[in-house]
Amino acid sequence: MVCHVSKLDRYSVAFPWNTPKKAVNPYLDPTEFAPESALSNLITLYAADNEQEQLRREALSDEVWERYFFNESRDPVQREIEQDRLISHAKMACEQQRVNPDLVIIADVSAMPAHISKPLQELVKYFHSLGRTKAYSRYLRETIRPCLERLERVRDSQVSASFRFMASHDGLEGLLVLPEMNQDQVKRLSTLVAAHMSMCLDSACGDLFVSDDVKPEEIRQAWERVAA
C-alpha cells in the first residue's frame, strides 16, 4: 500500500514554524498562557493603585456627605429623630432620678467644673466599689450633697452685684464661669478685663488729667468709683 504525502505536508514537516501549535487552556495553565513580565506587573500595580484611590475617594465622599448634608442640622427628618432621641433620654433620666434620688446628686457632681467634679467623682467611685449600698447612699446624701450646697452658697456670695454688672458687658461674661476656664481662656479674659477697667478709669479721671493740682484724695475717689 502506498501512502501519498502532499506537497503541503512535506513543507510543514520541513519548517518548524509550520508545526502545529500546542493548545493552551488559560483556566488550567494560566502561567503558560500569560507569563509574567515587567509590563504585566506594572499594569497590575497600576490597577491596584487605581482601585485603592477609588475606595479612598468613595470613603471621602461618604464622610463629606455625612458631615455637611446628612446630619440633624440640615436634614429635617434626621433632626427630628435626634430631638426625639434626646427627649426620650431626658425622660428616662428623670424617671431614674425620681426612682433613685442618688442619681440627682451624681448628676450634680458631673455638672461641676472639672477641678471640683473629678475629686468628688473619685470619692463617689471609691464608696460605690465597697459594695455597701446603704452606706454609699448615706455618703451621697450626708456628705456630697451638703458639699455641693456649700459650694453654691460660696459662689453666690462671691458674685456681687457690681461683679455681675461687669460680666454683663460684651466679652466679659466669662467672669461668671471663671473656675471652668483653662489657662489660655483666663489669660484672654484678663486682657479684656484690664482693657475694660482702663476705659472705666479714663472715663472717671478724664477731668482730673487736665489739671496740674490734682489732690490724692480726688484720685482715690476716682478709683473708688471705678471699683464700685
C-alpha positions as CSV (number, residue, x, y, z in Angstrom):
1,M,0.0,0.0,0.0
2,V,1.5,3.4,-1.0
3,C,0.9,6.5,1.1
4,H,0.8,9.7,-0.8
5,V,2.1,12.7,1.1
6,S,1.0,16.0,-0.3
7,K,3.5,18.8,-1.1
8,L,2.0,21.0,1.7
9,D,2.5,18.3,4.3
10,R,6.2,17.9,3.3
11,Y,6.8,21.7,3.7
12,S,5.1,21.6,7.1
13,V,7.5,19.0,8.4
14,A,10.5,20.6,6.9
15,F,10.0,24.0,8.6
16,P,9.4,24.1,12.4
17,W,7.3,27.2,12.4
18,N,4.7,25.3,10.4
19,T,4.4,22.6,13.0
20,P,1.0,22.5,14.9
21,K,0.9,24.7,18.0
22,K,0.0,23.2,21.3
23,A,-3.5,24.2,22.5
24,V,-3.4,26.2,25.8
25,N,-6.3,26.4,28.3
26,P,-5.8,29.7,30.3
27,Y,-8.1,28.4,33.1
28,L,-6.0,25.2,33.6
29,D,-2.5,26.6,32.9
30,P,-2.5,30.4,33.3
31,T,1.3,30.7,33.7
32,E,1.9,29.3,30.3
33,F,-0.9,31.4,28.8
34,A,0.2,34.7,30.3
35,P,3.8,34.6,31.6
36,E,4.8,37.4,34.0
37,S,6.7,40.3,32.7
38,A,7.8,43.8,33.9
39,L,5.0,45.3,31.9
40,S,2.3,43.0,33.2
41,N,3.5,43.6,36.8
42,L,3.3,47.3,36.3
43,I,-0.2,47.1,34.9
44,T,-1.3,45.0,37.8
45,L,0.2,47.5,40.3
46,Y,-1.4,50.4,38.5
47,A,-4.8,48.7,38.5
48,A,-4.5,48.0,42.3
49,D,-3.4,51.6,42.9
50,N,-6.4,52.9,41.0
51,E,-8.7,50.6,43.0
52,Q,-7.3,51.9,46.3
53,E,-7.7,55.5,45.1
54,Q,-11.3,54.9,44.1
55,L,-12.0,53.4,47.5
56,R,-10.4,56.4,49.2
57,R,-12.5,58.8,47.1
58,E,-15.7,56.9,47.9
59,A,-14.9,57.0,51.6
60,L,-14.1,60.7,51.5
61,S,-17.3,61.4,49.6
62,D,-19.3,59.5,52.2
63,E,-17.6,61.4,55.0
64,V,-18.4,64.7,53.3
65,W,-22.0,63.7,52.9
66,E,-22.3,62.6,56.5
67,R,-20.7,65.8,57.7
68,Y,-22.3,68.5,55.6
69,F,-25.6,67.1,54.4
70,F,-26.8,64.0,56.2
71,N,-26.9,65.5,59.7
72,E,-29.6,66.9,62.0
73,S,-28.8,70.5,61.3
74,R,-29.6,70.1,57.5
75,D,-31.9,67.1,57.3
76,P,-35.3,67.8,58.9
77,V,-36.0,64.1,59.3
78,Q,-32.6,63.4,60.9
79,R,-33.1,66.5,63.2
80,E,-36.5,65.2,64.3
81,I,-35.1,61.8,65.1
82,E,-32.2,63.3,67.1
83,Q,-34.6,65.5,69.0
84,D,-36.8,62.5,69.8
85,R,-33.8,60.6,71.0
86,L,-32.7,63.4,73.3
87,I,-36.2,63.8,74.7
88,S,-36.5,60.1,75.3
89,H,-33.1,60.1,77.0
90,A,-34.1,63.1,79.2
91,K,-37.4,61.4,80.2
92,M,-35.6,58.2,81.1
93,A,-33.0,60.1,83.2
94,C,-35.8,62.0,85.0
95,E,-37.6,58.7,85.7
96,Q,-34.5,57.1,87.0
97,Q,-33.8,60.1,89.2
98,R,-37.3,60.0,90.6
99,V,-36.9,56.4,91.5
100,N,-33.4,56.8,92.8
101,P,-32.7,60.3,94.2
102,D,-29.0,59.5,94.5
103,L,-28.7,59.8,90.7
104,V,-29.6,63.5,91.1
105,I,-26.6,64.0,93.3
106,I,-24.3,62.2,90.9
107,A,-25.6,64.3,88.0
108,D,-25.0,67.5,90.0
109,V,-21.4,66.3,90.7
110,S,-20.9,65.7,87.0
111,A,-22.2,69.2,86.2
112,M,-19.5,70.9,88.3
113,P,-16.2,72.2,86.8
114,A,-13.5,69.6,86.3
115,H,-11.3,70.7,89.2
116,I,-14.3,70.2,91.5
117,S,-16.1,67.2,89.9
118,K,-13.0,65.0,89.4
119,P,-12.0,64.7,93.1
120,L,-15.7,64.2,94.1
121,Q,-16.2,61.6,91.4
122,E,-13.1,59.6,92.7
123,L,-14.6,59.6,96.2
124,V,-18.0,58.5,94.9
125,K,-16.4,55.8,92.8
126,Y,-14.5,54.5,95.8
127,F,-17.5,54.3,98.1
128,H,-19.5,52.6,95.3
129,S,-16.8,50.0,94.9
130,L,-17.2,48.9,98.5
131,G,-20.5,47.3,97.6
132,R,-22.3,48.7,100.7
133,T,-25.5,50.2,99.2
134,K,-26.9,51.9,102.3
135,A,-23.5,53.4,103.3
136,Y,-23.0,54.6,99.7
137,S,-26.4,56.3,99.6
138,R,-25.8,57.8,103.0
139,Y,-22.4,59.2,101.9
140,L,-24.0,60.8,98.9
141,R,-26.8,62.4,100.9
142,E,-24.9,63.4,104.0
143,T,-21.5,64.3,102.6
144,I,-21.6,65.0,98.9
145,R,-24.9,66.9,98.8
146,P,-24.0,69.3,101.6
147,C,-20.7,69.9,99.9
148,L,-22.4,70.9,96.7
149,E,-24.8,73.2,98.5
150,R,-22.0,74.9,100.4
151,L,-20.1,75.5,97.1
152,E,-23.2,77.0,95.6
153,R,-23.6,79.4,98.6
154,V,-20.0,80.4,98.4
155,R,-20.2,81.0,94.7
156,D,-23.3,83.2,95.1
157,S,-21.8,85.2,97.9
158,Q,-18.7,86.0,95.9
159,V,-20.6,87.2,92.9
160,S,-21.6,90.7,93.9
161,A,-23.9,93.0,92.0
162,S,-21.0,95.0,90.7
163,F,-19.3,91.9,89.6
164,R,-22.4,90.7,87.7
165,F,-22.7,94.1,86.1
166,M,-19.2,93.9,84.8
167,A,-19.8,90.4,83.5
168,S,-22.8,91.7,81.6
169,H,-20.5,93.7,79.2
170,D,-19.8,92.2,75.9
171,G,-16.9,89.7,76.1
172,L,-16.7,89.6,79.9
173,E,-19.5,87.0,80.5
174,G,-16.7,84.5,81.2
175,L,-16.3,86.0,84.6
176,L,-19.3,84.1,85.8
177,V,-17.7,80.7,84.8
178,L,-14.1,81.6,85.6
179,P,-13.4,78.3,87.5
180,E,-14.3,76.3,84.4
181,M,-11.8,78.0,82.1
182,N,-8.4,76.8,81.1
183,Q,-5.2,78.8,81.2
184,D,-5.5,80.3,77.8
185,Q,-9.1,81.4,78.3
186,V,-8.2,83.0,81.6
187,K,-5.3,85.0,80.0
188,R,-7.6,86.2,77.3
189,L,-10.3,87.2,79.8
190,S,-7.8,89.0,82.0
191,T,-6.7,91.1,79.0
192,L,-10.3,92.0,78.3
193,V,-10.9,92.9,81.9
194,A,-7.8,95.1,82.0
195,A,-8.9,96.9,78.9
196,H,-12.4,97.4,80.4
197,M,-11.0,98.8,83.6
198,S,-8.7,101.1,81.8
199,M,-11.6,102.5,79.8
200,C,-13.6,103.0,83.1
201,L,-10.6,104.7,84.7
202,D,-10.1,107.1,81.7
203,S,-13.8,107.9,81.9
204,A,-13.7,108.6,85.6
205,C,-10.5,110.6,85.6
206,G,-10.8,112.4,82.4
207,D,-11.4,115.8,84.1
208,L,-8.5,115.2,86.6
209,F,-5.9,114.6,84.0
210,V,-6.3,118.1,82.5
211,S,-5.4,119.8,85.8
212,D,-2.0,120.1,87.4
213,D,-3.1,120.4,91.0
214,V,-4.9,117.1,91.4
215,K,-5.1,116.0,95.1
216,P,-4.5,112.4,96.2
217,E,-8.0,112.3,97.7
218,E,-9.5,113.1,94.3
219,I,-7.5,110.2,92.7
220,R,-8.7,107.9,95.5
221,Q,-12.3,108.8,94.9
222,A,-11.9,108.2,91.2
223,W,-10.5,104.8,91.9
224,E,-13.4,104.0,94.3
225,R,-15.9,105.0,91.6
226,V,-14.2,102.6,89.1
227,A,-14.1,99.8,91.7
228,A,-17.8,100.2,92.6
